[in-house]
Amino acid sequence: MAQLELNGVVQRYGKTTIVDGVDFRLEKGKIACLLGPSGCGKTTLLRCIAGFEEIAGGEIRLHDKVVSSAGQRVAPEKRQIGMVFQDYALFPHLTIEQNVAFGLGRKPEADAHLRVRQLLATVGLGGQGDKYPHELSGGQQQRVALARALAPRPELILLDEPFSNLDVGLRERLSAEVREILKREGSTAILVTHDQNEAFAMADEIGVMYQGRIQQWDVPYNLYHRPANRFVADFIGQGVLLPGIVVDGHNVEMELGTLISDVPVECSETCANCGDGCDVDVLLRPDDVVHDDQSALQAEVLHKAFRGADILYTLRLGSGAQVLSLVPSHHNHALGEQIGIRLDADHVIAFKKQHA
């Protein structure tokens, strides 16, 4: 049985549809992420799940019980949901221990005290219970907010852009730590973010949203290597689309040479199998284009972004088309220099050519 299930969920503000027919299931103990650009409807959808927003169509189920449908909504406090907000929402006049204990309500004092101490130890704040929120760093305050949400052992934890107020280094470290804490507690959770690094670090499953719809619900590997459409291909990771022609079931001819796929070439979005001679746009990731001094194929360095161990090069081909290549940083080439490159990809991600 799914812990959470959404069937055809629609939400509108007046005549404007914000969430447009969303379906997904989340099993117990899984961590999911709603990922997408600003304005795609992900936060509104999270608020619908929490019960803060009414829905205009479809239904939301928790443990197979309908908690939202058109004209019917179970109150947020009766949904057994824990919420972690972007701004932490801690009570400044309460100690850390009192903040965490707040969600336990009238639980016997001894039991509540034990649960709070266990959670503070779990989130790495053991011995900090007597402090006040202003005495902690942003990362520590976020851990307190998580502990408070976990305290009553809710059926579901919702995290609304929880790391957006933190610097990049802390954000990446804390997202991994929060995942570990949620897994240790056996919690089911949904994270909302526009940052794919956070999504990849935390989530077992990710729903990429755009214009109020889930474009693809999948594991991170498939989102990167098997995107369902052009939006997902463009939004997840980095890459470019280059024109190609399908030669046969496993080969695509491109300006860079023949790309050989270990699985049959399929055109996403418009048809299942590409026939011989089919015009396609092929997605190339930076790791598909390899620096090779021995290659006869040359490209001009247009831009370079130093990343420590690697340099991300933007390269211009003879036709004027551009590709990206991730190269070990000891290959430090100058702007305007011609370098050798070759294709190195296991399978083809192709989209039917869009003709004007």
C-alpha positions in Angstrom: 0.0 0.0 0.0 1.3 3.5 -0.9 1.9 5.9 1.9 0.8 8.7 -0.4 -1.1 8.6 -3.6 -2.2 11.5 -5.9 -4.7 10.8 -8.7 -5.4 13.6 -11.2 -4.8 16.4 -8.8 -5.8 19.9 -10.1 -5.5 23.2 -8.3 -6.5 26.6 -9.5 -6.4 30.2 -8.4 -9.4 31.7 -10.1 -9.2 30.7 -13.7 -5.5 30.0 -13.6 -4.6 26.3 -13.3 -1.5 25.9 -11.2 -1.4 22.1 -10.8 -2.7 20.3 -13.8 -3.6 16.6 -13.4 -0.8 15.3 -11.2 -0.5 11.5 -10.5 2.2 9.7 -8.4 2.6 7.2 -5.7 5.1 7.2 -2.8 5.8 4.0 -0.9 6.6 3.9 2.9 10.2 4.8 3.7 10.9 6.5 0.4 12.2 10.0 -0.1 10.8 11.8 -3.1 11.5 15.2 -4.6 9.3 17.7 -6.6 11.9 19.4 -8.8 11.4 22.2 -11.2 11.9 25.9 -12.1 10.2 28.7 -10.2 6.5 29.0 -11.0 6.1 25.3 -12.1 3.6 24.5 -9.3 5.8 22.4 -7.0 5.3 24.4 -3.8 1.5 24.7 -4.5 1.4 20.9 -4.9 3.2 20.4 -1.6 0.7 22.8 0.1 -2.1 20.7 -1.3 -0.6 17.6 0.1 -0.2 19.3 3.5 -3.9 20.4 3.4 -3.1 24.2 3.3 -4.7 24.4 -0.2 -8.0 23.0 -1.5 -7.9 21.1 -4.8 -10.3 21.6 -7.7 -10.1 18.0 -9.0 -8.7 14.5 -8.4 -7.9 13.2 -5.0 -5.0 12.9 -2.5 -4.8 9.7 -0.4 -2.7 9.1 2.8 -2.6 5.4 3.8 -5.4 4.8 1.3 -7.7 7.4 3.1 -8.9 10.3 1.0 -7.7 13.5 2.6 -8.4 15.9 -0.3 -10.8 15.9 -3.2 -13.0 18.6 -4.9 -15.0 20.2 -2.1 -13.6 18.1 0.7 -10.4 18.5 2.7 -9.1 17.0 6.0 -7.5 19.7 8.1 -3.7 19.9 8.1 -3.4 19.0 11.8 -5.3 15.8 11.3 -3.2 14.4 8.5 -0.2 13.2 10.6 2.2 15.3 8.5 5.4 17.0 9.6 6.5 20.2 7.9 9.9 21.7 7.6 9.7 25.3 6.2 12.2 27.3 4.3 12.6 29.8 7.1 12.8 27.1 9.9 9.9 28.8 11.8 11.4 28.1 15.2 10.0 29.8 18.3 12.7 32.4 19.4 11.5 32.5 23.0 11.7 28.7 23.5 14.8 26.6 24.0 15.9 24.1 21.4 14.5 21.3 23.5 11.2 23.1 24.0 11.0 23.8 20.2 11.4 20.1 19.4 9.0 19.1 22.2 6.3 21.5 20.9 5.0 19.0 18.3 4.5 16.3 20.9 1.5 18.0 22.5 0.3 16.3 25.6 2.5 13.3 25.6 3.6 12.3 29.1 6.6 14.5 30.2 9.0 11.6 30.7 8.2 10.1 27.3 8.4 13.5 25.6 11.8 14.3 27.2 13.2 11.0 26.1 12.0 11.4 22.5 13.5 15.0 22.4 16.9 13.9 23.7 17.0 11.0 21.2 16.1 13.3 18.3 18.7 15.9 19.3 21.3 13.2 19.4 20.1 11.9 16.0 20.4 15.3 14.3 23.8 16.0 15.9 22.7 18.5 18.6 23.1 16.4 21.7 23.8 18.6 24.7 22.4 21.7 22.9 18.9 21.6 24.2 19.2 24.5 26.6 20.3 26.9 23.9 18.0 29.3 22.0 17.6 29.4 18.2 19.6 32.7 17.9 22.6 30.9 19.5 22.8 28.3 16.7 24.0 28.5 13.1 21.6 28.3 10.1 22.5 24.6 9.6 21.9 23.8 13.2 18.5 25.6 13.2 17.5 23.5 10.2 18.4 20.4 12.1 16.2 21.6 15.0 13.3 22.2 12.6 13.7 18.7 11.2 13.8 17.2 14.7 10.6 19.0 15.6 8.9 17.7 12.5 10.0 14.1 13.3 9.1 14.3 17.0 5.5 13.0 16.8 6.5 10.3 14.3 4.3 11.6 11.4 3.2 9.5 8.5 4.9 11.9 6.1 7.5 14.7 6.2 7.2 17.6 3.8 10.3 19.8 3.2 9.7 23.1 1.4 13.0 24.4 0.0 14.7 23.7 3.4 18.2 24.6 2.4 17.7 27.7 0.2 18.9 30.1 3.0 22.2 28.2 3.4 25.5 28.7 1.5 26.3 26.1 -1.2 28.9 24.1 0.7 26.6 23.7 3.7 23.6 23.0 1.5 25.3 20.0 -0.1 26.6 18.6 3.1 23.3 19.1 5.0 21.1 17.6 2.3 23.2 14.3 2.6 22.9 14.4 6.4 19.1 15.0 6.3 18.7 12.0 4.0 20.6 9.9 6.4 18.5 11.1 9.3 15.2 10.4 7.5 16.4 6.9 6.5 17.5 6.2 10.0 14.0 7.2 11.3 12.3 5.2 8.6 10.5 8.3 7.5 8.6 8.9 4.2 9.3 12.4 2.9 8.8 14.8 0.0 11.3 17.6 -0.7 10.5 20.6 -2.9 13.5 22.3 -4.6 14.7 23.9 -7.8 18.2 22.7 -7.1 18.9 19.4 -8.8 22.1 18.8 -6.7 19.9 18.8 -3.6 17.4 16.5 -5.3 20.0 14.0 -6.4 21.7 14.0 -2.9 18.4 13.3 -1.1 15.8 11.6 -3.2 15.1 8.0 -4.1 12.6 9.3 -6.7 12.2 12.6 -8.4 9.2 14.2 -10.2 10.4 16.9 -12.6 7.6 19.5 -12.9 6.9 22.1 -15.6 3.7 24.2 -16.2 1.9 22.3 -13.4 2.5 18.8 -14.7 4.9 16.0 -13.8 7.1 15.7 -16.9 8.8 12.5 -15.6 8.7 10.6 -12.3 11.8 8.5 -12.1 15.0 7.6 -10.3 17.9 10.1 -10.7 19.9 7.9 -13.1 17.0 7.6 -15.6 16.3 11.3 -15.5 19.9 12.0 -16.5 20.4 9.1 -18.9 16.9 8.5 -20.2 15.0 11.8 -20.1 11.4 11.5 -21.3 11.3 14.7 -23.3 13.3 17.8 -24.3 12.4 19.7 -21.2 13.7 17.1 -18.8 16.8 16.6 -21.0 17.5 20.4 -20.9 16.6 20.9 -17.2 18.5 17.9 -15.8 22.3 18.1 -16.0 24.1 19.9 -18.8 24.1 19.0 -22.5 23.3 20.1 -26.0 21.2 18.8 -28.8 22.9 18.2 -32.1 21.3 17.0 -35.4 21.8 13.5 -36.6 20.4 10.9 -39.0 19.6 7.3 -38.0 21.7 5.0 -40.1 20.2 1.8 -38.7 18.8 0.5 -35.4 22.0 1.2 -33.4 23.8 3.9 -35.3 23.3 7.6 -35.7 25.5 9.7 -38.1 26.5 13.1 -36.8 29.0 15.9 -37.4 31.1 14.3 -34.7 31.0 10.9 -36.4 28.9 7.8 -36.0 27.4 7.4 -32.5 26.9 3.7 -31.7 24.2 2.8 -29.2 24.3 -0.4 -27.1 20.4 -0.4 -27.2 18.1 0.3 -30.1 17.8 3.9 -31.0 14.4 5.3 -29.9 13.0 8.7 -30.6 11.4 10.2 -27.5 8.2 12.1 -27.4 6.7 11.4 -30.9 7.4 7.8 -31.8 8.7 4.5 -30.4 11.3 3.4 -33.0 13.3 5.5 -35.4 13.6 4.1 -38.9 16.5 4.4 -41.2 17.0 7.9 -42.5 15.0 9.4 -39.6 16.1 13.0 -38.7 16.8 13.4 -35.0 18.2 15.7 -32.4 20.8 13.8 -30.2 21.5 14.8 -26.6 25.2 14.9 -25.8 26.3 15.3 -22.2 29.7 16.8 -21.3 31.1 13.3 -20.5 30.0 12.1 -24.0 32.6 14.4 -25.7 36.1 13.2 -24.8 39.3 15.2 -25.2 41.7 13.2 -27.5 44.9 14.7 -28.8 45.2 11.9 -31.4 41.7 12.6 -32.9 41.5 14.2 -36.4 38.3 15.9 -35.3 39.1 19.3 -34.1 37.0 21.9 -32.1 37.7 25.5 -31.0 37.7 26.4 -27.3 35.1 29.1 -26.8 34.8 29.1 -23.0 36.3 27.3 -20.1 35.0 26.9 -16.5 37.6 25.6 -14.0 36.1 23.2 -11.5 39.1 21.9 -9.6 39.6 18.4 -10.9 38.0 19.2 -14.2 37.5 22.0 -16.7 34.1 22.3 -18.5 34.9 23.4 -22.0 32.5 25.0 -24.5 33.7 24.0 -27.9 32.7 25.1 -31.4 32.6 22.6 -34.2 33.3 23.3 -37.9 29.6 23.9 -38.6 29.4 26.5 -35.8 27.4 24.2 -33.5 28.6 24.0 -29.9 29.2 21.1 -27.6 30.3 20.7 -23.9 33.2 18.6 -22.8 34.4 17.8 -19.3 38.1 17.4 -19.3 40.7 16.7 -16.5 42.1 20.0 -15.4 45.7 19.2 -16.3 44.6 19.6 -19.9 44.5 23.4 -19.7 43.8 24.8 -23.1 43.6 28.5 -24.1 40.6 30.2 -25.6 40.7 30.0 -29.4 42.8 26.9 -29.3 41.9 23.9 -31.5 41.7 20.6 -29.6 41.0 17.0 -30.6 37.8 15.4 -29.5 35.9 12.2 -30.1 32.5 10.7 -29.1 32.3 8.2 -26.2 28.7 7.4 -25.4 27.1 4.0 -24.7 23.6 4.8 -25.9 21.7 7.4 -27.9 19.2 9.8 -26.4 17.4 11.1 -29.5 14.3 13.3 -30.1 12.4 13.4 -33.3 13.7 16.4 -35.3 11.4 19.5 -34.9 11.0 21.1 -38.3 9.9 24.7 -38.5 
